[in-house]
Amino acid sequence: MLTEISLLLLVVGLAQALVLSAFLFLPPQVRLQSNRLLALVLFSVAAGFGELLLYGAGISFRYPGLAYTGTVLSLLQLPALALYCQALMYREFTLRPVHALHLLPFITGVVLFFSVYFPLPGAEQLRILKAQDMPGMPVSLPLALLYHGVFIVWLGYILSRLHTWRRGLCHISSAGSGLQMRWLSVLLAGYIALWLVSIICCLVFYLLRLTDKTAWVLLAAGIAGFVFINTLLVGALRQSSTFAGLTREDAELLASVGTPATTASPAPEAGQLDKLRQLMQSTRPFLDARLSLSQLARLSGCTPHELSSLINNGFGQNFASFISEYRIAFAKELLARPGNTDTILEVMYACGFNSKSVFNTAFKKDTGMTPTEYRRQQKTPGNHE
């Protein structure tokens, strides 16, 4: 029964990944670089599912030459995920020859497969499969550990790059994009955790020879894969509608402004602070959901670096929190306004937010309550500001 459930989950995951991958290659989705890379991620995940499915259904034992093809193809997850993250982060991202370096694990896997396993006679391939301690893993423990290690290190590198980018984004963007990309950080961290659990299971299976317990491995892989695919898909769909990636100008600015200064900047003059406050109150540039540091700098008549220094040293804030403060103040004004029948969502958009989660988080941080609770409080007699 356990085996049947495991195989069913693998079939569902495989079909879902392949269908979604094919869908992303249809117009107009295929026009986006990020969608093409996401399709490759899903295809490589499907290949991993296929490897486990062939093993669990016994097909690999009838056609041993097919074994390990899914394992090798699944190594495409690493370059696909790395480049997919970059395509989300940078609007004008394009593939360059240097990105071929991400294919090194996959190329190494292909070389090993065709030089070590594939040339063997069918009987020898079958013997190797029967000696396999974990589905889809090499018989050699060092090679199996290396396979896991490559995934963990590569995913850690991707997560580190994404974390650095998100941390610097608050200095140049007001869109809350770093918070919106949190789902991808959580997904990658969860994926790393799964590989860490897998490497522990790998050691246990190889050392104790638990070849009769592989049904549990198939079940766990099926569940984890289903969660991974659907989390990735939902996050990707939401991301494309709220954040299109940094422009080249903002990407260059992020590389300089997003890095903490090594020397202390001079304290800004009071007149500069007053001028910026007056600009924010008179023209309300914060109502633009996509307001960036570069745009506000042009409005204030200074360079992005000067404005960033002014906000950091004069107000003790980064750019995102500075803009958020004005947006929340305007939201509170709208919510407290007598006769205002706008929904919370309409208020959110009106004050410059484009993400409900970002709006609610910022609002609760400022007031200690949700926008709904704040409106209810303002309607209570004696509580008007």
C-alpha positions, 0 to 999 in steps of 0.5 A: 500500500505504501509503495502504491501511494508513493508511486501515485504521488510521484506520477502526480508530481511528474505530470504536474511539473511537465504540464507546467513546464510546457505551459511556460513555453507557450506564448505569451509566457515564453517571452519572459526570460524568468519563465523559460528558466522556471520551465527548466527548473520544473523539467529538471524536477520532473526528471528527478521524479521520473528516476524515482518512478522508474525505480519504484515501478521496477522499470529500471530493473527491466531496462537498466540502461535508463537508470540514472538518466533522471538523476543526471538531468536533475542536476540542471536544477542548479543552473536553472534555479541560480539563473531563475533567481537572477532573472527575477532580481534584474529586469534586463537579465540576459544569459551570457557565456559566463553563466555556462559555469553553472552547468559544471555539475551537470556536465560532470554528471553527464561525463560520469554517466557515459564513461562509467555506467552506460558502457557497462553490459546490461547484466553489470548495470542490473547488478549495480541497481540491485546493490543500490541503497537509495533510489537514484543514488550511486552505489558508491557512498562517496559519490552519493555524498558528493551528489548531495554536497553539490546540491547543498553548496550550490543552493547555499550559494544561491540563497546567499546571493538572494539574501545579499540582494534583498538586504541591499534593496531597501536602500534603493526601492520603496516597493517592498520587493525584498519582502515580496521575494522572501518566499523564494528565500524560504523555499530555498532554505527549505530545499537545503533542509530537505537535502540535509535530511536526505544526506543523513538518510543516505548515510543511514541507508548505506551504513545499515543497508536498509534496501527494504525501506526505500518505499519511505524514501519514495513517499517522502520524495513525492510529498516534498516534490509536490510541496516544492513545485506548488510553492514555487509556482504560486510564488512565481505567479504572485512575483510576476504581478508585483515586481518586475526586477531592477532596471540596469540603473537601479542594479548599478545603484544597488551595487554602490548604495546598497553596500554599507559605507566604510567611512562616516558621512558628514551630518546633513544640514537642517535645511536639507532635511526640511527641504526633503520633508517639504517635498514629501508633503507637498508633492507626495511622491510616495504615492507612486508604488514603484518610487525608487531612490533614483526617481526621488533624487531627480525630484529633489535635485540631488544625486542618489548617493547624496539622497541616500546619505541624507536619509541614512544620516539625517533621518536614521532610516533606509530608503524603504522605511523612510517612504513607508513611514509617509505611506503609513501616515497617509493610510492612517489619514484615509482610514480615520477620515469620516465618511471614507468607504474605501476598502482596505485594499483600495486604501493600500493601493491609494497610499502607494503599497502594491502588496497586502502582506507588505502593507499589513506588516508595515502598518502593524509595526507602526500602530500595533494593529491591523488596518481593519482594527485601526479603522474600527478604533477610529470609528469608536467615539472618543478615539478620533485623532 
